[in-house]
Amino acid sequence: MLPPQIRKFDVVEQFVTDADGARLREVIGRLEANRSVFKQRLDQGVDPTEYKELSAVLLAYDSALSALPNLWERARQDQGQ
């Protein structure tokens, strides 16, 4: 069961009723599109400070993209209980 603090997030509430994964795919698509903007900036070459910041942003996007399918699955499991 997801902790109550996590269930309060809008996206988690939406995942609970997202039986076919449409909302999950929508969120992932947006994250991937936004991530690509930061990746393009990084690939164009930036100063070391901006490189560090952009790398941290990319890591955050990658973490979210990795975690969301698991969060969706847990939210769906909670719905079945």
PLY file of the C-alpha trace (Angstrom):
ply
format ascii 1.0
element vertex 81
property float x
property float y
property float z
element edge 80
property int vertex1
property int vertex2
end_header
0.00 0.00 0.00
1.21 3.48 -0.84
1.84 5.75 2.15
-0.81 8.46 2.65
1.77 11.20 1.96
2.38 9.78 -1.53
-1.30 9.28 -2.33
-1.89 13.01 -1.90
-0.06 13.84 -5.14
-2.43 14.58 -8.00
-0.62 12.28 -10.39
-0.91 9.36 -7.97
-4.63 9.99 -7.58
-4.91 10.01 -11.35
-2.93 6.77 -11.64
-5.36 5.01 -9.28
-8.09 5.28 -11.90
-5.79 4.96 -14.94
-6.68 1.37 -15.80
-5.28 1.39 -19.33
-2.15 3.45 -18.58
-3.16 6.39 -20.78
-2.35 8.97 -18.10
0.97 7.25 -17.38
1.90 7.41 -21.08
0.88 11.07 -21.22
3.03 12.00 -18.23
5.99 10.00 -19.53
5.65 11.62 -22.94
5.75 15.10 -21.43
8.74 14.24 -19.28
10.62 12.77 -22.24
9.90 15.86 -24.35
11.08 18.21 -21.60
14.14 16.05 -20.95
15.13 16.24 -24.60
15.19 20.06 -24.42
17.71 19.97 -21.58
19.72 17.22 -23.27
19.97 19.28 -26.48
21.27 22.24 -24.49
23.83 20.02 -22.83
24.89 18.49 -26.14
25.42 21.94 -27.66
28.16 22.61 -25.15
27.88 24.69 -22.01
30.20 26.06 -19.38
31.14 23.76 -16.46
28.65 25.30 -14.02
25.76 24.96 -16.44
26.94 21.44 -17.33
26.67 20.44 -13.69
23.20 21.96 -13.37
21.91 20.42 -16.60
23.33 17.03 -15.65
21.43 17.22 -12.36
18.22 18.12 -14.22
18.70 15.18 -16.59
19.28 12.87 -13.64
16.03 14.07 -12.08
14.13 13.42 -15.31
15.71 9.98 -15.64
14.79 9.15 -12.06
11.19 10.22 -12.59
10.95 8.29 -15.85
12.26 5.21 -14.09
10.02 5.56 -11.02
6.70 6.44 -12.65
5.84 3.00 -14.06
6.43 1.48 -10.63
4.36 4.19 -8.97
1.56 3.59 -11.50
1.67 -0.14 -10.76
1.52 0.43 -7.00
-1.37 2.88 -7.39
-3.23 0.35 -9.51
-2.59 -2.39 -6.91
-3.98 -0.13 -4.20
-7.09 0.41 -6.32
-7.66 -3.35 -6.40
-7.60 -3.67 -2.62
0 1
1 2
2 3
3 4
4 5
5 6
6 7
7 8
8 9
9 10
10 11
11 12
12 13
13 14
14 15
15 16
16 17
17 18
18 19
19 20
20 21
21 22
22 23
23 24
24 25
25 26
26 27
27 28
28 29
29 30
30 31
31 32
32 33
33 34
34 35
35 36
36 37
37 38
38 39
39 40
40 41
41 42
42 43
43 44
44 45
45 46
46 47
47 48
48 49
49 50
50 51
51 52
52 53
53 54
54 55
55 56
56 57
57 58
58 59
59 60
60 61
61 62
62 63
63 64
64 65
65 66
66 67
67 68
68 69
69 70
70 71
71 72
72 73
73 74
74 75
75 76
76 77
77 78
78 79
79 80
